[in-house]
Amino acid sequence: EVPLCFKCKAERAVIAARMGQTCRSCFEASVVNRFKTNIIRRGKVKWGDRVLVGLSTGPSSRALVHLLGTLTGEEARKKLLFDVYLVHVNEGAAALENRQVSDTDAVHAIAHQYNLPLAILPLE
């Protein structure tokens, strides 16, 4: 028998966390809450700050933008203390040799998904 999430006690547990086994949605909520605590409450970012985030198409970069996107949705934006801006360095034609989709297209899609402003700077 598959255990239930220790937090919501409604969904099937799929992730082993420190406190116990948790479902995906409870795990994501926990990560977002810890992220908020570390960024906002500990004074890493202050009211009115502008946060510039380098965006590639890698998983770490996408995860950070996802977390920031959860803090900058339409409802959250009213309470948000800082503005987020994305920047991507376009490596040019040389970077396209081994890719079917350009990073530029991918980062545009990511920025659009979270409704965050994006600047693309050429490397060349």
C-alpha positions in Angstrom: 0.0 0.0 0.0 1.3 3.5 -1.0 1.4 5.9 2.0 -0.4 9.1 2.1 1.2 12.5 2.3 2.0 13.4 5.9 0.9 17.0 5.4 -2.4 16.9 3.5 -3.2 13.2 4.3 -5.2 13.2 1.0 -2.7 12.6 -1.8 -0.3 9.7 -2.5 3.2 10.4 -1.1 5.8 10.4 -3.9 8.7 12.3 -2.3 10.7 11.4 0.8 11.2 14.7 2.6 13.0 15.4 5.9 9.8 15.4 7.9 8.3 12.4 6.1 6.8 11.3 2.8 4.9 14.0 0.9 2.9 14.5 -2.2 4.2 16.6 -5.1 1.9 19.6 -4.4 2.8 19.7 -0.7 6.5 19.4 -1.5 6.3 22.3 -4.0 4.4 24.4 -1.5 7.1 23.7 1.1 9.9 24.7 -1.3 8.1 27.9 -2.2 7.6 28.8 1.4 11.3 28.1 2.3 12.3 30.2 -0.7 10.1 33.1 0.4 11.5 32.9 3.9 15.1 33.0 2.7 14.6 35.7 0.1 12.2 38.1 1.8 12.2 37.6 5.6 16.0 37.3 5.9 16.5 40.6 4.1 18.2 39.3 1.0 15.9 41.5 -1.0 14.4 44.7 0.2 11.3 46.7 -0.8 11.8 48.4 -4.2 14.8 46.3 -5.2 15.2 45.1 -8.8 16.4 41.6 -9.1 18.2 40.6 -12.3 18.2 36.9 -12.9 20.4 35.3 -15.6 18.2 32.8 -17.6 19.5 29.9 -19.5 17.5 26.9 -20.6 19.0 24.6 -17.9 17.1 23.0 -15.1 18.5 25.1 -12.3 17.8 28.4 -14.1 14.3 27.2 -14.9 13.7 26.2 -11.3 14.8 29.6 -10.0 12.5 31.4 -12.5 9.6 29.1 -11.5 10.1 30.0 -7.9 10.3 33.7 -8.7 7.3 33.3 -10.9 5.3 31.9 -8.0 6.2 35.1 -6.1 5.3 37.4 -9.0 1.9 36.1 -10.2 -0.9 38.6 -10.5 -2.2 38.1 -6.9 1.3 37.8 -5.4 2.5 40.8 -7.3 0.3 43.1 -5.2 2.2 42.0 -2.1 5.7 41.6 -3.7 8.4 43.9 -2.4 10.7 43.6 -5.4 10.7 43.5 -9.2 12.2 40.6 -11.2 13.9 41.0 -14.6 15.3 38.2 -16.7 18.4 38.5 -18.8 19.7 35.9 -21.3 23.1 36.1 -23.2 22.6 34.9 -26.8 25.7 33.0 -27.8 24.8 33.4 -31.5 24.9 31.0 -34.4 27.7 28.8 -32.9 25.4 27.7 -30.1 22.8 26.5 -32.5 25.0 23.8 -34.1 23.8 21.0 -31.7 20.3 22.3 -30.9 17.0 22.0 -32.8 15.4 24.9 -31.0 17.3 28.1 -30.2 17.8 29.1 -26.6 16.4 32.5 -27.6 13.0 30.9 -28.5 13.0 28.9 -25.3 13.8 31.8 -23.0 11.1 33.9 -24.6 8.6 31.1 -23.9 9.8 30.9 -20.2 9.6 34.7 -19.7 6.1 34.7 -21.3 4.9 31.8 -19.1 5.7 33.8 -16.0 4.9 37.2 -17.4 8.4 38.5 -16.5 10.4 41.1 -18.5 13.3 39.7 -20.5 16.4 41.3 -22.1 18.5 39.3 -24.5 22.0 40.4 -24.9 24.3 39.3 -27.8 27.6 37.7 -26.9 29.1 38.7 -30.2 
